[in-house]
């Protein structure tokens, strides 16, 4: 992927922003690192292509600002309330070793052998993202939650997730990330299983 090019923007205000968008550009701002916020502009199509790459909004990006490299996190994207088109982008200038708060997506594994799902239960995600403290250059692409031992009506807590080195939760409690919810199918399966066990015990006697 080519580096997204940012250029300094001299004019500000709604009128100037509308003019930029008519020209196929996007207004934005680069701020942080104890420096004055710097209004910028970028090609709208190039931004859309760059933003589709996985991790663009959660990982440190190296962009070109007036020909000089700048390390940033894409923070806020303003969209048109009707069309949904991007109208403004905020970038946070950052030190790669700086600890920051980020939300990382959860990837579920083990569903094919999950006891609760195998008898007809349904996976229900309580949290699709988990908030972490970590350095900007060590943000994980995702966190893995193993559901292989979760039974029907049981919950999988955040303690089941192995956090990467240098990362820690922003809250100090073992909250629920996902559950396996009972369904009519799973209830019937449990009932049949119970009856089968009872019949086996009677035959043994």
Secondary structure as the mmCIF struct_conf table of DSSP 4:
data_model
#
loop_
_struct_conf.conf_type_id
_struct_conf.id
_struct_conf.beg_label_comp_id
_struct_conf.beg_label_asym_id
_struct_conf.beg_label_seq_id
_struct_conf.end_label_comp_id
_struct_conf.end_label_asym_id
_struct_conf.end_label_seq_id
HELX_LH_PP_P HELX_LH_PP_P1 UNK A 2 UNK A 4
STRN STRN1 UNK A 5 UNK A 8
BEND BEND1 UNK A 13 UNK A 13
HELX_RH_AL_P HELX_RH_AL_P1 UNK A 14 UNK A 22
TURN_TY1_P TURN_TY1_P1 UNK A 23 UNK A 24
STRN STRN2 UNK A 25 UNK A 32
TURN_TY1_P TURN_TY1_P2 UNK A 33 UNK A 34
STRN STRN3 UNK A 35 UNK A 43
HELX_RH_AL_P HELX_RH_AL_P2 UNK A 44 UNK A 51
TURN_TY1_P TURN_TY1_P3 UNK A 52 UNK A 52
BEND BEND2 UNK A 53 UNK A 53
TURN_TY1_P TURN_TY1_P4 UNK A 54 UNK A 58
BEND BEND3 UNK A 59 UNK A 59
STRN STRN4 UNK A 61 UNK A 65
TURN_TY1_P TURN_TY1_P5 UNK A 66 UNK A 67
STRN STRN5 UNK A 68 UNK A 79
TURN_TY1_P TURN_TY1_P6 UNK A 81 UNK A 83
STRN STRN6 UNK A 86 UNK A 93
TURN_TY1_P TURN_TY1_P7 UNK A 96 UNK A 97
BEND BEND4 UNK A 98 UNK A 98
STRN STRN7 UNK A 99 UNK A 109
TURN_TY1_P TURN_TY1_P8 UNK A 111 UNK A 113
HELX_RH_AL_P HELX_RH_AL_P3 UNK A 115 UNK A 118
TURN_TY1_P TURN_TY1_P9 UNK A 119 UNK A 120
STRN STRN8 UNK A 122 UNK A 125
BEND BEND5 UNK A 126 UNK A 126
BEND BEND6 UNK A 128 UNK A 128
STRN STRN9 UNK A 129 UNK A 135
HELX_RH_3T_P HELX_RH_3T_P1 UNK A 136 UNK A 138
BEND BEND7 UNK A 141 UNK A 141
STRN STRN10 UNK A 143 UNK A 146
TURN_TY1_P TURN_TY1_P10 UNK A 148 UNK A 149
TURN_TY1_P TURN_TY1_P11 UNK A 152 UNK A 153
STRN STRN11 UNK A 155 UNK A 157
HELX_RH_3T_P HELX_RH_3T_P2 UNK A 158 UNK A 160
BEND BEND8 UNK A 161 UNK A 161
HELX_LH_PP_P HELX_LH_PP_P2 UNK A 163 UNK A 164
TURN_TY1_P TURN_TY1_P12 UNK A 165 UNK A 166
STRN STRN12 UNK A 168 UNK A 169
BEND BEND9 UNK A 170 UNK A 173
STRN STRN13 UNK A 176 UNK A 181
HELX_RH_AL_P HELX_RH_AL_P4 UNK A 184 UNK A 204
#
